[in-house]
C-alpha cells in the first residue's frame, strides 16, 4: 500500500515537472531583452519627420514662379493709362477762350437820366401828380399851402428848402393869379430846379494831371451798395472814354475783392487787391502806383463800409487818404448814400465830410423810393453836389445827375 502511495507521489511530481517545463518558456519571454531592444526604435521612428522636413523648400521654391508671372500682367496695364490723357489735353482750350466775351461796352452816359426817367415813377406820383393836384385847386388858401408843405417834407425835401420853395410859389401865384395846369407845372419845375442849384459842377474829376492818373476815393456806410456802385462808376468812366485801374481796399469783406474784380472784368479794367485782412491803405497805395506805371486816366479806390459813429474806423479812412496822397492829392471823394434812408442818411454824410473832405455824392436806390426830394436835402445840408444817381439794378443804371432833366422826370415838363 505504501508503495502505491510513493509511486503516485513520484508520478505526480513527474507530471508537475513536465507541465512546468512546458509552460516555463511562456513566462520567461516578457522579462527578456526584446522589449528593451524595441525602445531605441522609437527615436528611429521620430527621426523621419525631422529628416523629411527639409523637402518642404521645393514647395516654397515653386511659389516664386507664380509671383514672378504677375509682373507681365501689371506691365500690360500702363498702356491703358497712357491712352487716357489725350481727351484731358483737349479740355483747356474752352477755358482759355471764355474771357473775351466777358468784356462788354457800357452804354453812353449822355442822356442816361432821360432814358431812365420812368424809374422815378414813385417820386413822379408825389411831385407830378400830388403837388400839381394841390396847386390846381380853384382857391389856394392857407390850408392848401399847408398841404403843399406837408407833401414836400414827406418827400424828404427838408424843412428849410420846403419853406423856401413854398414861399416862392405863393408869391408867384399871388402875382399871376389863377394859372393853367401847364403854367403851374412850369412854376413848380422852376422852383425845384432853383433849389437844386443847376450851376453846381457835377462832373467827375477823372482827367489825369501832372503826369499821374486822377484818383477817386469811394466811401460810405455799410449796406449802401458801395462796392456794386464802385463797379458801376468804373463803367461810367469807361463809357466816357477813360482807362481805369480799380483798387480793392475793402479787405475786411472777402467777397468785396471778387465782386469788384467781376465788375472790372466786364470792362477790361485791372484790379489791385491784397489778401483778406490786409492793410487797406497799403492796397490803395499799390493801386495808385499801378495806375501810374500803367499810364491810365483814373484810379478808383473802393473802401470798406463803416459806421459813421465808429471813431476807429473813421480814423482808418483818414489814414487811407493820407497814404494815397504820398503819390499826390486825391482828386475826388465820392460818398455813396442810400436814398431810401432819407433824412437819416444826412447825419451819416455830415460825419464823412469831416473826415475825408467829400466832393460829390452818389445817391443809390432812387428808383425804390417816393422821396426824390432827398437830392435837394443832401445838397442843401452838405453844400456838396449830387453827381450820380442810381435808378435800378442793371450795370448801366447809374446816371450822371442833371438838375433840369431830373425835375423834368418828376413833374413832366421842361424846366
C-alpha positions as CSV (number, residue, x, y, z in Angstrom):
1,X,0.0,0.0,0.0
2,X,2.7,2.4,0.9
3,X,4.4,1.5,-2.3
4,X,1.4,2.7,-4.3
5,X,1.4,5.9,-2.4
6,X,5.0,6.5,-3.2
7,X,4.6,5.6,-6.8
8,X,1.6,8.1,-7.0
9,X,3.6,10.9,-5.5
10,X,6.5,10.2,-7.8
11,X,4.2,10.2,-10.8
12,X,2.6,13.5,-9.6
13,X,6.0,15.1,-9.3
14,X,6.9,14.0,-12.8
15,X,3.7,15.3,-14.2
16,X,4.1,18.6,-12.4
17,X,7.7,18.9,-13.6
18,X,6.8,18.1,-17.1
19,X,4.0,20.7,-17.0
20,X,6.3,23.3,-15.7
21,X,8.8,22.5,-18.3
22,X,6.2,23.1,-21.0
23,X,4.8,26.4,-19.7
24,X,8.1,27.9,-18.4
25,X,9.1,29.4,-21.7
26,X,5.9,31.4,-22.0
27,X,6.5,33.2,-18.7
28,X,10.2,33.7,-19.4
29,X,9.7,35.7,-22.7
30,X,8.2,39.0,-21.2
31,X,11.0,39.8,-18.9
32,X,13.6,39.1,-21.7
33,X,15.6,41.9,-23.5
34,X,13.4,42.2,-26.7
35,X,11.2,44.9,-25.1
36,X,14.4,46.8,-24.2
37,X,15.6,46.5,-27.7
38,X,12.3,47.9,-29.0
39,X,12.8,51.3,-27.0
40,X,15.7,52.5,-29.1
41,X,13.4,52.0,-32.2
42,X,11.2,54.9,-31.0
43,X,13.7,57.6,-31.8
44,X,14.2,56.0,-35.1
45,X,10.5,56.4,-35.9
46,X,10.6,60.1,-34.9
47,X,13.6,60.9,-37.0
48,X,11.9,60.5,-40.3
49,X,9.7,63.6,-39.7
50,X,12.8,65.6,-38.7
51,X,14.6,64.4,-41.7
52,X,11.6,64.8,-44.0
53,X,11.1,68.5,-43.0
54,X,13.7,69.8,-45.5
55,X,11.9,68.6,-48.5
56,X,9.4,71.4,-47.9
57,X,11.6,74.1,-49.6
58,X,10.9,72.7,-53.0
59,X,7.2,73.6,-52.5
60,X,8.2,77.1,-51.3
61,X,10.6,77.4,-54.2
62,X,7.8,76.7,-56.6
63,X,5.8,79.7,-55.3
64,X,8.0,82.4,-56.8
65,X,7.3,81.4,-60.3
66,X,3.7,82.3,-59.7
67,X,4.7,85.7,-58.2
68,X,7.2,86.2,-61.0
69,X,4.5,85.7,-63.5
70,X,2.4,88.6,-62.1
71,X,4.5,91.5,-63.4
72,X,3.8,90.7,-67.0
73,X,0.1,91.3,-66.3
74,X,1.0,94.5,-64.4
75,X,3.2,95.6,-67.2
76,X,0.3,95.4,-69.6
77,X,-1.8,98.0,-67.5
78,X,0.3,101.1,-68.3
79,X,-0.7,101.2,-72.0
80,X,-4.3,101.8,-70.9
81,X,-3.3,104.7,-68.6
82,X,-1.1,106.2,-71.3
83,X,-4.1,106.3,-73.7
84,X,-6.3,108.2,-71.2
85,X,-4.6,111.7,-71.3
86,X,-5.5,112.8,-74.9
87,X,-9.1,113.7,-74.0
88,X,-7.9,115.7,-70.9
89,X,-5.5,117.7,-73.1
90,X,-8.4,118.8,-75.2
91,X,-10.3,120.3,-72.3
92,X,-8.3,123.6,-71.6
93,X,-8.9,125.4,-74.9
94,X,-12.6,126.3,-74.0
95,X,-11.4,127.8,-70.6
96,X,-8.8,130.0,-72.4
97,X,-11.4,131.2,-74.9
98,X,-14.0,132.1,-72.3
99,X,-12.7,135.5,-71.0
100,X,-13.0,137.6,-74.2
101,X,-16.9,137.6,-74.3
102,X,-17.0,138.9,-70.7
103,X,-15.7,142.3,-71.8
104,X,-18.7,144.5,-72.8
105,X,-19.0,148.1,-73.9
106,X,-21.0,150.2,-71.5
107,X,-23.9,152.3,-72.7
108,X,-23.1,156.0,-73.3
109,X,-23.7,158.2,-70.3
110,X,-25.1,161.1,-72.2
111,X,-28.9,161.0,-71.9
112,X,-29.0,158.1,-69.4
113,X,-31.1,160.1,-66.9
114,X,-33.7,160.8,-69.7
115,X,-33.8,157.1,-70.7
116,X,-34.2,156.1,-67.1
117,X,-36.8,158.7,-66.1
118,X,-39.6,156.0,-65.9
119,X,-37.7,154.5,-62.9
120,X,-38.7,157.6,-60.9
121,X,-42.4,156.7,-61.2
122,X,-42.9,156.7,-57.4
123,X,-41.5,160.1,-57.0
124,X,-43.5,161.3,-60.0
125,X,-46.7,160.5,-58.2
126,X,-45.7,162.8,-55.3
127,X,-44.3,165.8,-57.3
128,X,-46.0,165.5,-60.7
129,X,-49.5,164.4,-59.6
130,X,-49.7,165.2,-55.9
131,X,-48.3,168.7,-56.0
132,X,-49.9,169.7,-59.2
133,X,-53.3,168.5,-58.0
134,X,-53.0,170.8,-55.0
135,X,-51.8,173.8,-57.0
136,X,-54.6,173.3,-59.5
137,X,-57.3,174.0,-57.0
138,X,-59.6,176.9,-57.6
139,X,-58.7,178.5,-54.4
140,X,-55.2,178.4,-53.0
141,X,-55.9,179.1,-49.3
142,X,-53.7,178.6,-46.2
143,X,-54.9,175.0,-45.8
144,X,-53.8,174.2,-49.4
145,X,-50.4,175.7,-48.9
146,X,-50.0,173.7,-45.7
147,X,-50.8,170.5,-47.7
148,X,-48.1,171.6,-50.2
149,X,-45.6,171.9,-47.4
150,X,-46.5,168.5,-45.9
151,X,-46.1,166.9,-49.3
152,X,-42.7,168.4,-49.9
153,X,-41.5,167.5,-46.4
154,X,-42.8,164.0,-46.8
155,X,-40.7,163.7,-50.0
156,X,-37.6,164.5,-47.9
157,X,-37.0,167.9,-49.4
158,X,-36.2,169.2,-46.0
159,X,-37.9,171.8,-43.8
160,X,-35.7,174.8,-44.8
161,X,-35.9,174.0,-48.6
162,X,-39.6,173.4,-48.3
163,X,-40.2,176.7,-46.7
164,X,-38.2,178.5,-49.4
165,X,-40.0,176.7,-52.3
166,X,-43.5,177.2,-50.9
167,X,-42.8,180.9,-50.2
168,X,-41.7,181.5,-53.8
169,X,-44.7,179.5,-55.2
170,X,-47.1,181.6,-53.1
171,X,-45.6,184.8,-54.3
172,X,-45.8,183.7,-58.0
173,X,-49.4,182.5,-57.5
174,X,-50.3,185.9,-55.9
175,X,-48.7,187.9,-58.8
176,X,-50.0,185.8,-61.7
177,X,-53.4,184.9,-60.1
178,X,-55.2,181.9,-61.5
179,X,-53.0,179.9,-63.7
180,X,-53.5,176.9,-66.1
181,X,-52.1,173.5,-65.3
182,X,-49.3,174.0,-67.7
183,X,-48.3,177.3,-66.1
184,X,-48.5,175.7,-62.6
185,X,-46.3,172.9,-63.7
186,X,-43.7,175.3,-65.1
187,X,-43.8,177.4,-61.9
188,X,-43.2,174.3,-59.8
189,X,-40.4,173.0,-62.0
190,X,-38.6,176.3,-62.0
191,X,-38.6,176.4,-58.2
192,X,-37.4,172.8,-57.9
193,X,-34.5,173.4,-60.3
194,X,-33.5,176.6,-58.4
195,X,-33.5,174.5,-55.2
196,X,-31.1,172.1,-56.8
197,X,-28.7,174.8,-57.9
198,X,-28.1,173.9,-61.6
199,X,-24.8,175.9,-61.6
200,X,-23.1,173.3,-59.4
201,X,-20.2,171.5,-61.1
202,X,-21.4,167.8,-61.3
203,X,-18.6,166.4,-63.5
204,X,-16.3,163.8,-62.2
205,X,-12.6,164.8,-61.7
206,X,-11.3,161.9,-63.8
207,X,-8.8,163.6,-66.0
208,X,-5.1,162.9,-65.4
209,X,-2.8,165.8,-64.4
210,X,0.8,166.4,-63.7
211,X,1.7,163.1,-65.3
212,X,-0.3,160.9,-63.0
213,X,-3.9,159.5,-63.1
214,X,-6.8,161.1,-61.3
215,X,-7.6,159.4,-58.0
216,X,-11.2,158.8,-57.0
217,X,-11.9,157.5,-53.4
218,X,-15.2,155.9,-52.8
219,X,-16.6,155.9,-49.2
220,X,-19.8,155.1,-47.5
221,X,-21.6,153.2,-44.7
222,X,-22.4,149.5,-44.6
223,X,-25.2,148.4,-46.8
224,X,-25.3,151.4,-49.1
225,X,-24.3,149.2,-52.1
226,X,-20.9,150.8,-52.2
227,X,-18.9,148.0,-54.0
228,X,-21.6,147.5,-56.6
229,X,-21.8,151.2,-57.2
230,X,-18.0,151.4,-57.4
231,X,-18.2,148.9,-60.3
232,X,-20.9,150.9,-62.0
233,X,-18.8,154.1,-61.6
234,X,-16.0,152.3,-63.5
235,X,-18.4,151.6,-66.3
236,X,-19.4,155.3,-66.4
237,X,-15.7,156.2,-66.7
238,X,-15.0,153.7,-69.4
239,X,-18.2,154.8,-71.3
240,X,-16.8,158.3,-71.2
241,X,-13.5,157.1,-72.8
242,X,-11.3,156.8,-69.7
243,X,-8.9,154.0,-68.8
244,X,-9.3,152.7,-65.3
245,X,-7.5,150.8,-62.5
246,X,-9.6,149.7,-59.5
247,X,-8.2,149.3,-56.0
248,X,-10.0,146.7,-53.8
249,X,-9.2,148.4,-50.5
250,X,-12.2,146.8,-48.8
251,X,-10.1,144.0,-47.2
252,X,-12.5,143.2,-44.4
253,X,-15.1,141.5,-46.6
254,X,-13.7,138.6,-48.6
255,X,-16.3,138.8,-51.3
256,X,-15.7,142.5,-51.9
257,X,-12.5,142.0,-54.0
258,X,-14.1,139.2,-56.0
259,X,-17.1,141.3,-56.6
260,X,-15.0,144.3,-57.8
261,X,-12.9,142.0,-60.0
262,X,-16.1,140.8,-61.7
263,X,-17.2,144.3,-62.5
264,X,-13.7,145.3,-63.7
265,X,-13.5,142.2,-65.9
266,X,-16.7,143.3,-67.8
267,X,-14.9,146.5,-69.0
268,X,-11.4,145.1,-69.2
269,X,-10.0,147.1,-66.3
270,X,-7.2,146.0,-64.0
271,X,-7.8,145.3,-60.3
272,X,-5.2,145.6,-57.5
273,X,-6.1,143.6,-54.4
274,X,-4.5,142.2,-51.3
275,X,-5.1,139.2,-49.0
276,X,-8.1,139.2,-46.7
277,X,-7.4,141.4,-43.7
278,X,-4.5,143.3,-45.4
279,X,-3.9,146.9,-44.6
280,X,-6.4,148.9,-46.8
281,X,-4.1,151.9,-47.0
282,X,-1.3,149.6,-48.4
283,X,-3.7,148.2,-51.1
284,X,-4.8,151.8,-52.0
285,X,-1.2,152.9,-52.3
286,X,-0.3,149.9,-54.6
287,X,-3.4,150.6,-56.8
288,X,-2.3,154.2,-57.4
289,X,1.3,153.1,-58.1
290,X,-0.1,150.5,-60.7
291,X,-2.2,153.3,-62.3
292,X,0.9,155.5,-62.6
293,X,3.0,152.7,-64.1
294,X,0.3,151.7,-66.5
295,X,-0.4,155.3,-67.6
296,X,-4.2,155.1,-67.1
297,X,-6.5,158.1,-66.7
298,X,-8.2,157.2,-63.4
299,X,-7.6,155.1,-60.3
300,X,-10.8,154.2,-58.5
301,X,-10.4,153.1,-54.9
302,X,-13.2,151.1,-53.1
303,X,-13.0,151.2,-49.3
304,X,-14.7,149.2,-46.6
305,X,-18.2,150.2,-45.4
306,X,-18.1,151.7,-41.9
307,X,-20.5,153.3,-39.4
308,X,-20.1,157.0,-39.0
309,X,-20.1,156.7,-35.2
310,X,-17.1,154.3,-35.1
311,X,-14.2,156.6,-34.4
312,X,-11.5,154.0,-35.1
313,X,-12.9,153.1,-38.5
314,X,-13.3,156.7,-39.5
315,X,-9.7,157.4,-38.4
316,X,-8.6,154.5,-40.6
317,X,-10.4,156.0,-43.6
318,X,-8.4,159.2,-43.0
319,X,-5.2,157.1,-43.0
320,X,-6.1,155.6,-46.4
321,X,-6.5,159.1,-47.8
322,X,-3.2,160.3,-46.3
323,X,-1.3,157.2,-47.7
324,X,-2.7,157.8,-51.1
325,X,-1.6,161.4,-51.0
326,X,2.0,160.3,-50.9
327,X,1.6,159.9,-54.7
328,X,-0.4,163.1,-55.0
329,X,-3.7,164.6,-53.9
330,X,-7.0,162.7,-54.0
331,X,-8.9,164.4,-56.9
332,X,-12.4,163.2,-55.9
333,X,-14.0,161.6,-52.8
334,X,-17.4,160.2,-53.6
335,X,-19.9,159.4,-50.8
336,X,-22.4,156.6,-51.5
337,X,-25.8,157.3,-49.9
338,X,-28.8,155.1,-49.9
339,X,-31.8,157.2,-51.0
340,X,-34.2,155.0,-49.0
341,X,-32.6,156.1,-45.7
342,X,-33.9,159.6,-46.3
343,X,-33.0,162.2,-43.7
344,X,-31.2,159.6,-41.6
345,X,-28.5,159.5,-44.2
346,X,-27.7,163.2,-43.9
347,X,-26.1,162.7,-40.5
348,X,-24.0,159.9,-41.9
349,X,-23.0,162.1,-44.7
350,X,-22.0,165.0,-42.4
351,X,-19.5,162.9,-40.4
352,X,-17.9,161.5,-43.6
353,X,-17.4,165.1,-44.9
354,X,-15.5,166.0,-41.8
355,X,-13.1,163.1,-42.1
356,X,-12.3,162.9,-45.8
357,X,-13.5,166.1,-47.5
358,X,-16.3,164.6,-49.6
359,X,-16.5,166.3,-53.0
360,X,-19.5,164.6,-54.5
361,X,-22.5,162.4,-53.6
362,X,-23.7,159.2,-55.4
363,X,-27.3,158.6,-54.5
364,X,-28.3,155.0,-55.0
365,X,-31.7,153.2,-55.0
366,X,-33.5,156.4,-56.0
367,X,-36.0,154.3,-58.0
368,X,-37.1,152.5,-54.9
369,X,-38.5,155.5,-53.0
370,X,-41.1,158.2,-53.4
371,X,-38.7,160.6,-51.6
372,X,-37.0,162.0,-54.6
373,X,-36.6,165.3,-52.6
374,X,-33.6,163.8,-50.8
375,X,-31.5,165.1,-53.7
376,X,-32.4,168.7,-52.7
377,X,-31.9,168.0,-48.9
378,X,-28.4,166.5,-49.5
379,X,-27.2,169.5,-51.4
380,X,-28.8,172.0,-49.0
381,X,-27.5,170.2,-45.9
382,X,-24.0,169.4,-47.1
383,X,-23.3,172.0,-49.8
384,X,-22.0,169.1,-51.9
385,X,-23.3,168.3,-55.4
386,X,-25.1,165.1,-56.2
387,X,-23.0,163.8,-59.2
388,X,-24.5,160.4,-59.9
389,X,-27.9,158.7,-59.2
390,X,-28.7,155.0,-59.2
391,X,-32.0,154.1,-60.8
392,X,-32.0,150.3,-61.0
393,X,-30.1,147.1,-60.6
394,X,-28.7,147.0,-64.2
395,X,-25.0,147.6,-64.8
396,X,-25.7,150.8,-66.7
397,X,-28.4,152.2,-64.4
398,X,-26.1,154.7,-62.8
399,X,-26.7,158.1,-64.5
400,X,-24.8,161.4,-64.3
401,X,-27.1,163.8,-62.4
402,X,-28.6,166.8,-64.2
403,X,-30.9,169.1,-62.3
404,X,-33.2,170.1,-65.2
405,X,-33.5,166.5,-66.5
406,X,-34.3,165.3,-63.0
407,X,-37.0,167.8,-62.4
408,X,-38.4,167.2,-65.9
409,X,-38.7,163.5,-64.9
410,X,-40.5,164.4,-61.7
411,X,-43.1,167.0,-63.0
412,X,-43.3,166.0,-66.6
413,X,-42.2,169.2,-68.3
414,X,-39.0,171.0,-69.4
415,X,-37.8,173.4,-66.8
